[in-house]
């Protein structure tokens, strides 16, 4: 399950170093307000912030559900799965499973192809 609660508020502070005026300094700072972000930037870099962008709430990193190992076998066959013509690549690991690549609908309907890694039991496939 994911984390509960609000995401952190982030500000991007940009300042110019007087010793290197051609090289701006920027930092992403987690703070409750712009004033707090400006003071944290000053403490961290000893440079006063010229621009402060934000607030932003960065997206949480998502963990892929399907993170198991796959080992492909030597067999691939054309098949039908849920009214889709597919190429099924049989897997050695996990056993009795197939990795699918979707081609077109059997019934000619206009639907987007399923996205992501699709592993199904070989028993769910129909072979023409």
C-alpha positions in Angstrom: 0.0 0.0 0.0 1.1 3.6 -0.5 1.9 6.1 2.1 -1.0 8.0 3.7 -1.1 11.7 4.3 -0.3 14.8 2.4 2.7 15.0 0.0 5.5 17.4 1.1 5.5 21.0 -0.3 8.6 21.8 -2.3 10.0 25.2 -3.5 12.8 25.7 -6.0 15.1 28.5 -5.0 17.5 30.1 -7.4 20.3 32.5 -6.5 23.4 33.9 -8.2 26.8 33.3 -6.6 28.8 36.6 -6.5 32.0 34.7 -7.1 30.6 32.9 -10.2 27.9 35.1 -11.7 27.6 32.9 -14.8 26.7 29.9 -12.7 23.3 30.2 -11.0 22.7 28.0 -7.9 19.4 26.3 -7.5 18.0 24.0 -4.8 14.8 22.1 -4.3 13.7 22.7 -0.7 10.9 21.2 1.4 9.3 24.0 3.4 5.9 25.1 4.6 6.1 28.6 3.1 8.2 30.7 0.6 9.8 32.7 3.5 10.9 29.5 5.2 12.3 28.2 1.9 14.2 31.4 1.4 15.8 31.3 4.8 16.7 27.6 4.4 18.3 28.4 1.0 20.3 31.2 2.6 21.5 28.9 5.4 22.5 26.1 3.0 24.2 28.2 0.3 25.1 31.5 1.9 23.4 33.1 -1.1 20.2 35.1 -1.1 17.5 33.7 -3.3 16.6 35.8 -6.4 13.7 33.7 -7.5 11.5 31.2 -5.7 9.3 28.9 -7.7 6.5 26.9 -6.1 4.8 25.6 -4.1 4.9 22.2 -5.8 3.8 18.8 -4.6 6.0 16.2 -6.3 4.4 12.9 -7.4 5.1 9.9 -5.2 7.2 7.2 -6.8 5.1 4.3 -7.8 6.3 0.7 -7.3 5.5 -1.6 -10.2 3.2 -4.4 -9.1 4.8 -6.9 -11.4 8.4 -7.0 -10.2 9.0 -10.7 -10.4 11.6 -12.4 -12.6 10.7 -13.7 -16.0 12.6 -16.3 -18.0 11.5 -16.7 -21.6 11.3 -20.1 -23.2 11.9 -21.1 -26.8 8.2 -21.2 -27.9 6.0 -18.4 -29.2 2.6 -18.9 -30.8 -0.3 -16.8 -32.2 -3.3 -17.0 -29.8 -6.5 -15.2 -28.8 -6.9 -13.7 -25.4 -10.0 -11.7 -24.4 -11.0 -11.1 -28.0 -7.5 -9.9 -28.9 -5.1 -11.5 -31.4 -1.8 -11.8 -29.5 1.6 -13.3 -29.8 2.2 -15.5 -26.7 5.8 -16.0 -25.5 5.8 -19.1 -23.2 7.9 -18.6 -20.1 10.1 -21.0 -18.2 9.7 -18.9 -15.1 7.0 -18.4 -13.9 6.0 -21.8 -15.1 2.8 -22.3 -17.3 2.6 -18.5 -17.9 2.8 -16.5 -21.2 4.0 -13.0 -21.9 1.6 -11.3 -24.4 2.0 -8.8 -27.2 -1.3 -7.5 -28.5 -2.0 -7.0 -32.2 -5.6 -6.4 -33.0 -9.2 -7.1 -32.0 -10.9 -10.3 -33.3 -14.3 -8.5 -33.5 -12.9 -5.4 -35.2 -13.8 -3.0 -32.3 -11.8 0.1 -31.9 -10.2 -0.2 -28.4 -6.8 0.8 -27.1 -4.3 -2.0 -26.7 -3.7 -3.0 -23.0 -0.6 -1.3 -21.6 2.0 -2.8 -19.3 3.5 -6.2 -18.8 0.7 -8.8 -19.4 1.4 -12.2 -18.0 -1.4 -14.8 -18.2 -1.8 -18.5 -17.5 -1.4 -20.5 -20.7 -4.8 -22.1 -20.0 -6.5 -18.7 -20.6 -5.3 -18.6 -24.2 -7.2 -20.0 -27.2 -5.0 -21.3 -30.1 -6.4 -21.1 -33.7 
